[in-house]
């Protein structure tokens, strides 16, 4: 899994990855503490600066509801559903899409 951050002020093609140890997520994303760490250290800072965030689930076969909840629910609760206009999901398996 990776997080790509796209600065809205630059070209839509200019993506870069923030440094994060994605091996912590693994094929079965279940650790809520890891999800919280990603949210606090990666997603929120990017959104705070007006960037778009792509959550790339490449290499993740499935995730628990609690992992996804810890990853994004607080962001939606605090910023409203319109924040989803800045969050993109990529390489989600059918199991992740349920």
MDAnalysis code that builds the backbone (N, CA, C; Angstrom):
import MDAnalysis as mda
import numpy as np

u = mda.Universe.empty(294, n_residues=98, atom_resindex=np.repeat(np.arange(98), 3), trajectory=True)
u.add_TopologyAttr("name", ["N", "CA", "C"] * 98)
u.add_TopologyAttr("resid", np.arange(1, 99))
u.add_TopologyAttr("resname", ["UNK", "UNK", "UNK", "UNK", "UNK", "UNK", "UNK", "UNK", "UNK", "UNK", "UNK", "UNK", "UNK", "UNK", "UNK", "UNK", "UNK", "UNK", "UNK", "UNK", "UNK", "UNK", "UNK", "UNK", "UNK", "UNK", "UNK", "UNK", "UNK", "UNK", "UNK", "UNK", "UNK", "UNK", "UNK", "UNK", "UNK", "UNK", "UNK", "UNK", "UNK", "UNK", "UNK", "UNK", "UNK", "UNK", "UNK", "UNK", "UNK", "UNK", "UNK", "UNK", "UNK", "UNK", "UNK", "UNK", "UNK", "UNK", "UNK", "UNK", "UNK", "UNK", "UNK", "UNK", "UNK", "UNK", "UNK", "UNK", "UNK", "UNK", "UNK", "UNK", "UNK", "UNK", "UNK", "UNK", "UNK", "UNK", "UNK", "UNK", "UNK", "UNK", "UNK", "UNK", "UNK", "UNK", "UNK", "UNK", "UNK", "UNK", "UNK", "UNK", "UNK", "UNK", "UNK", "UNK", "UNK", "UNK"])
u.atoms.positions = np.array([
    [0.844, -1.175, 0.000],
    [0.000, 0.000, 0.000],
    [0.881, 1.227, 0.000],
    [0.433, 2.245, -0.700],
    [1.170, 3.504, -0.695],
    [0.199, 4.661, -0.738],
    [0.709, 5.813, -0.393],
    [-0.075, 7.040, -0.474],
    [0.619, 7.947, -1.458],
    [-0.077, 8.310, -2.514],
    [0.438, 9.280, -3.474],
    [-0.256, 10.593, -3.201],
    [0.530, 11.638, -3.192],
    [-0.014, 12.956, -2.911],
    [0.159, 13.826, -4.144],
    [-0.923, 14.445, -4.560],
    [-0.894, 15.288, -5.746],
    [-1.177, 16.719, -5.308],
    [-0.252, 17.594, -5.578],
    [-0.438, 18.994, -5.249],
    [-1.386, 19.596, -6.265],
    [-2.482, 20.152, -5.802],
    [-3.491, 20.713, -6.705],
    [-2.959, 21.913, -7.480],
    [-1.892, 22.527, -6.986],
    [-1.364, 23.712, -7.634],
    [-0.417, 23.387, -8.779],
    [-0.012, 22.129, -8.898],
    [0.916, 21.745, -9.951],
    [0.212, 20.854, -10.963],
    [0.954, 20.407, -11.928],
    [0.404, 19.550, -12.974],
    [-0.250, 18.308, -12.381],
    [-1.345, 17.886, -12.976],
    [-2.021, 16.689, -12.498],
    [-1.152, 15.447, -12.666],
    [-0.100, 15.535, -13.420],
    [0.785, 14.388, -13.614],
    [1.897, 14.317, -12.574],
    [2.055, 15.368, -11.798],
    [3.171, 15.386, -10.858],
    [2.777, 14.741, -9.533],
    [3.009, 13.451, -9.445],
    [2.744, 12.685, -8.232],
    [4.055, 12.407, -7.518],
    [3.995, 12.369, -6.234],
    [5.160, 11.902, -5.503],
    [4.673, 11.106, -4.317],
    [5.514, 10.193, -3.849],
    [5.137, 9.372, -2.715],
    [5.808, 9.897, -1.464],
    [5.047, 9.976, -0.407],
    [5.627, 10.343, 0.877],
    [6.322, 9.115, 1.437],
    [7.346, 9.341, 2.216],
    [8.086, 8.224, 2.804],
    [7.272, 7.595, 3.927],
    [7.034, 6.309, 3.799],
    [6.333, 5.556, 4.829],
    [6.654, 4.088, 4.623],
    [6.780, 3.357, 5.698],
    [7.092, 1.935, 5.611],
    [5.799, 1.154, 5.375],
    [5.457, 0.962, 4.109],
    [4.207, 0.301, 3.753],
    [4.230, -1.190, 4.048],
    [5.392, -1.741, 4.342],
    [5.454, -3.156, 4.709],
    [4.668, -3.411, 5.999],
    [4.472, -2.372, 6.792],
    [3.711, -2.505, 8.039],
    [2.254, -2.877, 7.768],
    [1.751, -2.530, 6.599],
    [0.352, -2.794, 6.274],
    [0.170, -4.267, 5.937],
    [0.996, -4.792, 5.055],
    [0.930, -6.194, 4.676],
    [-0.222, -6.508, 3.744],
    [-0.331, -7.785, 3.368],
    [-1.379, -8.222, 2.444],
    [-2.762, -8.170, 3.064],
    [-2.819, -8.356, 4.378],
    [-4.089, -8.297, 5.098],
    [-4.009, -7.119, 6.062],
    [-4.590, -6.010, 5.668],
    [-4.515, -4.780, 6.458],
    [-5.499, -4.872, 7.614],
    [-4.957, -5.017, 8.804],
    [-5.831, -5.172, 9.970],
    [-5.401, -4.346, 11.176],
    [-4.195, -3.838, 11.177],
    [-3.672, -3.144, 12.343],
    [-4.176, -1.699, 12.386],
    [-5.087, -1.425, 13.326],
    [-5.671, -0.092, 13.441],
    [-4.629, 0.961, 13.806],
    [-3.608, 0.558, 14.549],
    [-2.564, 1.514, 14.927],
    [-1.769, 1.967, 13.712],
    [-1.529, 1.057, 12.791],
    [-0.837, 1.409, 11.550],
    [-1.717, 2.340, 10.719],
    [-3.003, 2.025, 10.628],
    [-3.935, 2.885, 9.880],
    [-3.967, 4.288, 10.480],
    [-4.000, 4.371, 11.798],
    [-3.997, 5.666, 12.483],
    [-2.715, 6.423, 12.171],
    [-1.583, 5.725, 12.182],
    [-0.295, 6.346, 11.873],
    [-0.282, 6.903, 10.446],
    [-0.826, 6.149, 9.508],
    [-0.906, 6.606, 8.114],
    [-1.791, 7.850, 8.035],
    [-2.927, 7.799, 8.728],
    [-3.851, 8.938, 8.707],
    [-3.183, 10.196, 9.272],
    [-2.563, 10.068, 10.423],
    [-1.984, 11.229, 11.102],
    [-0.737, 11.749, 10.397],
    [0.121, 10.847, 9.943],
    [1.417, 11.257, 9.394],
    [1.434, 11.478, 7.889],
    [0.463, 10.934, 7.183],
    [0.476, 11.014, 5.723],
    [-0.739, 11.746, 5.152],
    [-1.908, 11.255, 5.485],
    [-3.117, 11.763, 4.837],
    [-3.475, 13.168, 5.316],
    [-3.581, 13.341, 6.617],
    [-3.996, 14.643, 7.156],
    [-3.036, 15.768, 6.770],
    [-1.710, 15.594, 6.912],
    [-0.818, 16.686, 6.501],
    [-0.967, 17.056, 5.027],
    [-1.186, 16.067, 4.184],
    [-1.366, 16.350, 2.755],
    [-2.657, 17.127, 2.524],
    [-3.732, 16.708, 3.154],
    [-5.005, 17.408, 2.994],
    [-4.921, 18.826, 3.560],
    [-4.179, 18.989, 4.651],
    [-4.029, 20.310, 5.267],
    [-3.358, 21.314, 4.334],
    [-2.544, 20.823, 3.418],
    [-1.867, 21.722, 2.480],
    [-2.578, 21.787, 1.129],
    [-3.805, 21.222, 1.072],
    [-4.601, 21.322, -0.143],
    [-4.267, 20.301, -1.205],
    [-3.591, 19.243, -0.825],
    [-3.211, 18.227, -1.796],
    [-4.288, 17.156, -1.919],
    [-4.302, 16.492, -3.070],
    [-5.152, 15.332, -3.275],
    [-4.350, 14.099, -2.874],
    [-5.014, 13.121, -2.309],
    [-4.343, 11.922, -1.811],
    [-4.929, 10.694, -2.489],
    [-4.058, 9.869, -3.047],
    [-4.463, 8.585, -3.610],
    [-3.965, 7.485, -2.693],
    [-4.890, 6.703, -2.184],
    [-4.548, 5.549, -1.362],
    [-4.451, 4.351, -2.297],
    [-3.237, 3.922, -2.549],
    [-2.983, 2.831, -3.481],
    [-2.862, 1.533, -2.695],
    [-3.817, 0.652, -2.874],
    [-3.851, -0.600, -2.136],
    [-3.144, -1.744, -2.864],
    [-2.228, -1.408, -3.737],
    [-1.457, -2.441, -4.435],
    [-0.727, -3.294, -3.400],
    [-0.881, -4.602, -3.516],
    [-0.235, -5.520, -2.591],
    [-1.069, -5.847, -1.365],
    [-2.216, -5.192, -1.227],
    [-3.125, -5.475, -0.116],
    [-4.295, -6.270, -0.676],
    [-4.441, -7.507, -0.208],
    [-5.519, -8.363, -0.697],
    [-6.849, -8.043, -0.036],
    [-6.808, -7.749, 1.256],
    [-8.030, -7.407, 1.967],
    [-7.679, -6.595, 3.207],
    [-8.702, -5.975, 3.770],
    [-8.528, -5.142, 4.956],
    [-9.753, -5.296, 5.838],
    [-9.548, -5.163, 7.123],
    [-10.679, -5.209, 8.033],
    [-11.419, -3.880, 7.986],
    [-12.678, -3.927, 8.365],
    [-13.467, -2.705, 8.428],
    [-12.836, -1.746, 9.433],
    [-12.295, -2.282, 10.520],
    [-11.699, -1.412, 11.535],
    [-10.440, -0.719, 11.021],
    [-9.686, -1.363, 10.121],
    [-8.514, -0.722, 9.525],
    [-8.948, 0.466, 8.673],
    [-9.921, 0.247, 7.797],
    [-10.396, 1.309, 6.912],
    [-11.039, 2.423, 7.742],
    [-11.777, 2.049, 8.760],
    [-12.397, 3.027, 9.646],
    [-11.320, 3.903, 10.296],
    [-10.282, 3.287, 10.834],
    [-9.194, 4.044, 11.470],
    [-8.434, 4.895, 10.454],
    [-8.425, 4.464, 9.208],
    [-7.706, 5.174, 8.153],
    [-8.416, 6.465, 7.736],
    [-9.736, 6.418, 7.574],
    [-10.398, 7.584, 6.970],
    [-11.614, 8.138, 7.713],
    [-12.208, 7.413, 8.655],
    [-13.474, 7.888, 9.228],
    [-13.340, 9.201, 9.981],
    [-12.268, 9.387, 10.733],
    [-12.094, 10.639, 11.478],
    [-11.944, 11.826, 10.520],
    [-11.271, 11.585, 9.409],
    [-11.103, 12.639, 8.404],
    [-12.473, 13.066, 7.867],
    [-13.313, 12.095, 7.552],
    [-14.647, 12.396, 7.020],
    [-15.497, 13.068, 8.089],
    [-15.404, 12.579, 9.317],
    [-16.193, 13.160, 10.402],
    [-15.815, 14.621, 10.641],
    [-14.524, 14.921, 10.635],
    [-14.056, 16.280, 10.921],
    [-14.207, 17.235, 9.734],
    [-14.021, 16.736, 8.519],
    [-14.012, 17.608, 7.339],
    [-15.281, 17.523, 6.502],
    [-16.108, 16.530, 6.786],
    [-17.331, 16.337, 6.015],
    [-17.074, 15.459, 4.796],
    [-18.151, 15.013, 4.183],
    [-18.032, 14.088, 3.061],
    [-17.362, 14.718, 1.846],
    [-17.334, 16.035, 1.779],
    [-16.687, 16.684, 0.638],
    [-15.187, 16.392, 0.572],
    [-14.603, 15.942, 1.677],
    [-13.177, 15.584, 1.660],
    [-12.927, 14.429, 0.701],
    [-13.958, 13.654, 0.420],
    [-13.805, 12.531, -0.512],
    [-13.467, 13.001, -1.923],
    [-13.696, 14.276, -2.202],
    [-13.290, 14.840, -3.489],
    [-11.773, 14.934, -3.613],
    [-11.076, 14.852, -2.487],
    [-9.609, 14.923, -2.475],
    [-8.958, 13.589, -2.153],
    [-9.762, 12.560, -1.904],
    [-9.247, 11.223, -1.600],
    [-9.598, 10.278, -2.740],
    [-8.607, 9.570, -3.224],
    [-8.806, 8.612, -4.309],
    [-8.315, 7.246, -3.862],
    [-8.969, 6.219, -4.334],
    [-8.634, 4.845, -3.975],
    [-8.231, 4.101, -5.237],
    [-7.113, 3.426, -5.167],
    [-6.535, 2.766, -6.344],
    [-6.179, 1.319, -5.994],
    [-6.282, 0.444, -6.976],
    [-5.917, -0.971, -6.839],
    [-6.635, -1.664, -5.691],
    [-7.920, -1.364, -5.539],
    [-8.714, -2.025, -4.520],
    [-9.244, -3.343, -5.075],
    [-8.971, -4.417, -4.380],
    [-9.510, -5.717, -4.778],
    [-11.016, -5.736, -4.506],
    [-11.743, -6.692, -5.077],
    [-13.181, -6.776, -4.779],
    [-13.451, -6.886, -3.270],
    [-12.579, -7.554, -2.546],
    [-12.750, -7.677, -1.096],
    [-12.644, -6.325, -0.405],
    [-11.792, -5.456, -0.919],
    [-11.641, -4.111, -0.335],
    [-12.804, -3.215, -0.704],
    [-13.434, -3.477, -1.804],
    [-14.514, -2.628, -2.268],
    [-15.845, -2.902, -1.600],
    [-15.906, -3.931, -0.800],
    [-17.187, -4.286, -0.155],
    [-17.460, -3.430, 1.038],
])
